[in-house]
């Protein structure tokens, strides 16, 4: 059983989204306003479509919190979909049977779950598949991630993200990132020179009735040693992070640390040299570099955890694309409702949520605690053991040994 686990429910144009979070210790300060901040960041970003103007996401806490603090029981969140108030959607996505004729969606969209989902579940209409497979579901994940982020902050872990590329435009990442400036950027980039070029690239994409992808990076700082484990494949933290990032809509590749770049180098070029004690400045067991992205052998090594997600251009393009009809198999053109031109800036915020969720689970796995005070004490006690160790000494022989 996971220590921090969650479920989401809901469809893109249904009544709303719901999330249930289990495993959060008691005593964690938590408010709807804290969750709202991350939801606002997810809805922003240059290149987003009209849906973000309709929805103003707000997660209502309906259980698990009393007087501003968690009480140790499951936390339930409710997020209504404002678009569902439209009469057309109330009929199309009605829970009860309706007398009105509802038009079926049968024009399959390449790159989506449409074809695979209808064949798997036996539908003659794409609507039940596209409604749940929509990236709208990530709003619920971001709300859950905000809870995980609050928990991690109790032991000094902070999580941020920024855009590395949009299309062919790549940012030059400064040695020190101003995270407030990143959140103020329309494309959430740390390189001001690249910002205008990324915006121009998105504008050209819109004019061409197309979409564009890119890469986001998530960094977690203040991560203690020893989260995750080397002993089994499914306990390796890098594997769990990769799983989480790959679960985000449109992500087609994940990189930890230097990842793909390191594959073209020799072993001597990818080592993160362990510095001697007299060179430590920020903490014990510092490294000269962080090419491994804070993870070795499936465990955190005290450096920042660095994870990147590669987002393909989303497949819902405004121009009609060649495809086949679900019912007849005949050639036709794809169905289009609406879409974003670029989701990379928002993708980074979703990436933050998924990294926070995985780290929260790993923190509870290692340090436990039914109350955040207990969790904090356990973490602090462990961190006091981190450092050079005296070798174990054999016991002195006793005089009456036989």
SULURWO-V644271 format. One record per residue. RES is the residue in one small letter. OMEGA is omega as a letter, one per 40 degrees, with the letter a starting at -180 (* if undefined). D_LAST is the distance of its C-alpha to the last C-alpha in whole Angstrom. Layout:
RES/OMEGA/D_LAST + RES/OMEGA/D_LAST
This chain:
x/i/50 + x/i/51 + x/i/50 + x/a/53 + x/a/56 + x/i/60 + x/i/63 + x/i/66 + x/i/69 + x/i/73 + x/a/76 + x/a/77 + x/i/81 + x/a/79 + x/a/79 + x/i/76 + x/i/73 + x/i/70 + x/i/66 + x/a/63 + x/a/60 + x/i/57 + x/a/54 + x/a/55 + x/i/53 + x/i/55 + x/a/56 + x/i/58 + x/a/61 + x/i/63 + x/i/67 + x/i/70 + x/i/71 + x/i/68 + x/a/68 + x/a/72 + x/i/71 + x/i/69 + x/i/72 + x/a/74 + x/i/73 + x/a/72 + x/a/76 + x/i/77 + x/a/77 + x/i/80 + x/i/81 + x/a/81 + x/a/83 + x/a/85 + x/a/83 + x/i/81 + x/i/84 + x/a/85 + x/i/81 + x/a/80 + x/i/76 + x/i/75 + x/i/72 + x/i/72 + x/a/69 + x/i/69 + x/i/66 + x/a/62 + x/i/64 + x/i/65 + x/i/66 + x/i/65 + x/i/62 + x/a/60 + x/i/58 + x/i/56 + x/a/58 + x/i/60 + x/i/62 + x/i/66 + x/i/68 + x/a/72 + x/a/74 + x/i/78 + x/i/79 + x/a/83 + x/a/84 + x/a/84 + x/i/87 + x/a/89 + x/a/91 + x/a/91 + x/i/87 + x/i/87 + x/a/89 + x/a/87 + x/i/83 + x/i/84 + x/i/82 + x/i/84 + x/a/87 + x/i/90 + x/i/93 + x/i/94 + x/a/94 + x/a/91 + x/i/91 + x/i/88 + x/a/87 + x/i/87 + x/a/87 + x/i/83 + x/i/82 + x/i/80 + x/i/77 + x/i/76 + x/a/74 + x/a/78 + x/a/78 + x/a/74 + x/i/74 + x/i/78 + x/a/76 + x/a/73 + x/i/74 + x/a/78 + x/i/80 + x/a/84 + x/a/84 + x/a/81 + x/a/82 + x/a/79 + x/a/76 + x/a/78 + x/a/78 + x/a/74 + x/i/73 + x/i/75 + x/i/73 + x/a/74 + x/a/71 + x/i/69 + x/i/71 + x/i/68 + x/i/65 + x/i/66 + x/i/67 + x/i/63 + x/i/62 + x/i/63 + x/i/61 + x/i/58 + x/i/59 + x/i/59 + x/a/56 + x/i/55 + x/i/56 + x/i/54 + x/i/51 + x/i/54 + x/i/54 + x/a/58 + x/i/60 + x/i/63 + x/i/65 + x/a/68 + x/i/70 + x/a/69 + x/i/72 + x/a/76 + x/a/77 + x/a/77 + x/a/77 + x/i/74 + x/i/73 + x/a/71 + x/i/68 + x/i/68 + x/i/65 + x/a/65 + x/i/66 + x/a/69 + x/i/68 + x/i/71 + x/i/73 + x/a/72 + x/i/72 + x/a/76 + x/i/77 + x/i/79 + x/i/76 + x/a/73 + x/a/73 + x/a/71 + x/a/74 + x/i/77 + x/a/79 + x/a/78 + x/a/79 + x/a/82 + x/i/82 + x/i/80 + x/i/82 + x/i/85 + x/i/83 + x/i/83 + x/i/87 + x/i/87 + x/i/85 + x/a/87 + x/i/91 + x/a/90 + x/a/89 + x/i/85 + x/a/81 + x/a/79 + x/a/75 + x/a/73 + x/i/69 + x/i/67 + x/i/64 + x/i/62 + x/i/59 + x/a/57 + x/a/55 + x/a/53 + x/a/50 + x/i/47 + x/i/44 + x/i/42 + x/a/45 + x/a/45 + x/i/42 + x/a/41 + x/i/40 + x/a/43 + x/a/46 + x/i/48 + x/i/46 + x/a/47 + x/i/49 + x/i/51 + x/a/52 + x/i/53 + x/i/55 + x/i/57 + x/a/57 + x/a/59 + x/i/61 + x/a/62 + x/a/63 + x/a/66 + x/i/70 + x/i/71 + x/a/67 + x/i/67 + x/i/64 + x/i/61 + x/i/60 + x/a/57 + x/a/57 + x/i/58 + x/a/58 + x/i/61 + x/a/62 + x/a/58 + x/a/59 + x/a/61 + x/i/59 + x/a/56 + x/a/52 + x/a/53 + x/a/55 + x/a/54 + x/i/51 + x/a/50 + x/i/49 + x/a/46 + x/i/47 + x/a/45 + x/a/44 + x/i/47 + x/a/49 + x/i/49 + x/a/52 + x/a/52 + x/i/48 + x/i/45 + x/i/44 + x/i/48 + x/i/49 + x/i/52 + x/i/54 + x/a/54 + x/a/55 + x/i/52 + x/i/54 + x/a/51 + x/i/49 + x/i/46 + x/a/44 + x/a/46 + x/i/45 + x/a/47 + x/i/46 + x/i/47 + x/i/51 + x/i/54 + x/a/54 + x/a/57 + x/i/59 + x/i/62 + x/i/64 + x/a/67 + x/i/70 + x/i/73 + x/a/77 + x/a/77 + x/i/79 + x/a/81 + x/a/84 + x/a/88 + x/i/89 + x/a/90 + x/i/87 + x/i/88 + x/i/86 + x/i/87 + x/a/88 + x/a/85 + x/a/88 + x/a/90 + x/a/88 + x/i/91 + x/i/91 + x/i/91 + x/a/90 + x/i/87 + x/i/87 + x/i/87 + x/i/87 + x/a/85 + x/i/83 + x/i/81 + x/a/82 + x/a/78 + x/a/75 + x/i/73 + x/i/73 + x/i/72 + x/i/70 + x/i/68 + x/i/68 + x/i/67 + x/i/64 + x/a/63 + x/a/62 + x/i/60 + x/i/58 + x/a/58 + x/a/57 + x/i/54 + x/i/52 + x/i/53 + x/a/51 + x/i/48 + x/i/48 + x/i/48 + x/a/45 + x/a/43 + x/i/43 + x/i/45 + x/i/46 + x/i/49 + x/a/51 + x/i/52 + x/i/50 + x/i/47 + x/a/47 + x/i/48 + x/a/45 + x/i/43 + x/a/44 + x/i/44 + x/i/40 + x/a/40 + x/i/42 + x/i/40 + x/a/37 + x/i/39 + x/i/39 + x/a/36 + x/i/33 + x/i/30 + x/i/27 + x/i/24 + x/i/21 + x/i/18 + x/i/16 + x/i/14 + x/i/11 + x/a/9 + x/a/9 + x/i/6 + x/a/4 + x/*/0
